[in-house]
């Protein structure tokens, strides 16, 4: 088995392990982090629909390092979610560790008024 295939399988197992522990009674925030951008969306698993989404590509006038941008994306996502009537979510970090930009986005969600 090639190294890349093994890495992809490990990442998939990690994401499933994290998702298995998430409660399905409230919407979840799903995150994807690339080298340059960060994407987040709030998904309602009961209706299988995306309620709100936000990414660093959509927002203009972003300043600072990648962590600061992730924090601003979290604040904007929280604002959009509250407009849709979502006040509580669960945090699905997927295959990414909870530090750096992922943690900054979660802190931005909390600063924006969402309960995680």
PLY file of the C-alpha trace (Angstrom):
ply
format ascii 1.0
element vertex 116
property float x
property float y
property float z
element edge 115
property int vertex1
property int vertex2
end_header
0.00 0.00 0.00
1.35 3.38 -0.91
2.16 6.03 1.68
-0.38 8.50 0.33
-3.14 5.90 0.46
-2.27 5.06 4.07
-2.30 8.75 5.04
-5.70 9.25 3.43
-7.10 6.19 5.22
-5.78 7.42 8.57
-7.33 10.86 8.00
-10.67 9.27 7.08
-10.64 7.09 10.21
-9.79 10.12 12.35
-12.67 12.12 10.87
-15.13 9.27 11.43
-13.90 8.79 15.00
-14.51 12.48 15.74
-17.91 12.51 14.02
-19.06 9.39 15.89
-18.89 11.29 19.21
-21.02 14.22 18.01
-24.62 14.56 19.15
-27.15 14.75 16.34
-29.80 16.79 18.19
-28.20 20.17 17.36
-26.59 21.34 14.11
-22.86 20.79 13.67
-20.13 23.10 12.43
-18.02 21.29 9.87
-14.58 22.71 9.05
-12.17 22.30 6.18
-8.74 23.88 6.31
-6.54 24.17 3.24
-3.08 25.68 3.07
-4.35 29.16 2.29
-8.06 29.29 3.23
-10.51 28.02 5.80
-14.09 26.97 5.19
-16.89 26.33 7.69
-20.53 25.38 7.39
-23.35 24.62 9.77
-25.14 21.41 8.84
-28.44 20.06 10.13
-27.99 16.28 10.07
-31.69 15.59 10.67
-32.76 17.32 7.44
-29.43 16.72 5.64
-29.13 20.38 4.71
-26.52 23.10 5.01
-27.98 25.98 6.98
-25.18 28.53 6.77
-21.69 28.60 5.29
-18.75 30.98 5.30
-15.17 30.93 4.06
-12.15 33.15 3.93
-12.67 33.47 0.17
-16.05 35.20 0.62
-14.95 37.83 3.11
-13.30 41.04 1.99
-10.94 43.26 3.99
-9.33 40.40 5.89
-6.17 41.46 7.67
-3.65 39.61 9.77
-2.22 36.14 9.83
-4.13 32.93 9.12
-5.33 32.60 12.74
-6.79 36.11 12.72
-8.55 35.40 9.44
-9.98 32.14 10.86
-11.26 34.07 13.89
-13.00 36.58 11.61
-14.57 33.74 9.60
-15.89 32.27 12.87
-17.41 35.59 13.91
-19.08 36.05 10.51
-20.44 32.48 10.57
-21.85 33.06 14.05
-23.54 36.25 12.87
-25.09 34.48 9.88
-26.22 31.58 12.07
-27.95 33.85 14.54
-29.80 35.51 11.66
-31.10 32.03 10.73
-32.09 31.33 14.35
-29.28 28.94 15.29
-27.89 29.56 18.77
-26.27 26.25 19.73
-24.04 23.96 17.65
-21.62 21.09 18.05
-18.08 21.45 16.73
-16.90 18.91 14.15
-13.19 19.44 13.62
-13.02 16.53 11.17
-9.51 15.26 10.62
-7.84 18.44 11.88
-6.35 18.87 15.33
-7.98 21.39 17.68
-5.26 24.03 17.69
-4.11 26.90 15.53
-6.61 28.00 12.91
-9.27 25.46 13.93
-9.18 26.69 17.52
-9.21 30.32 16.35
-12.35 29.64 14.30
-14.03 28.02 17.31
-13.10 31.00 19.47
-14.56 33.30 16.82
-17.82 31.33 16.93
-17.96 31.74 20.70
-17.16 35.46 20.47
-19.93 35.79 17.89
-22.46 34.42 20.36
-22.84 30.75 19.46
-22.83 28.15 22.20
-20.54 25.23 21.42
0 1
1 2
2 3
3 4
4 5
5 6
6 7
7 8
8 9
9 10
10 11
11 12
12 13
13 14
14 15
15 16
16 17
17 18
18 19
19 20
20 21
21 22
22 23
23 24
24 25
25 26
26 27
27 28
28 29
29 30
30 31
31 32
32 33
33 34
34 35
35 36
36 37
37 38
38 39
39 40
40 41
41 42
42 43
43 44
44 45
45 46
46 47
47 48
48 49
49 50
50 51
51 52
52 53
53 54
54 55
55 56
56 57
57 58
58 59
59 60
60 61
61 62
62 63
63 64
64 65
65 66
66 67
67 68
68 69
69 70
70 71
71 72
72 73
73 74
74 75
75 76
76 77
77 78
78 79
79 80
80 81
81 82
82 83
83 84
84 85
85 86
86 87
87 88
88 89
89 90
90 91
91 92
92 93
93 94
94 95
95 96
96 97
97 98
98 99
99 100
100 101
101 102
102 103
103 104
104 105
105 106
106 107
107 108
108 109
109 110
110 111
111 112
112 113
113 114
114 115
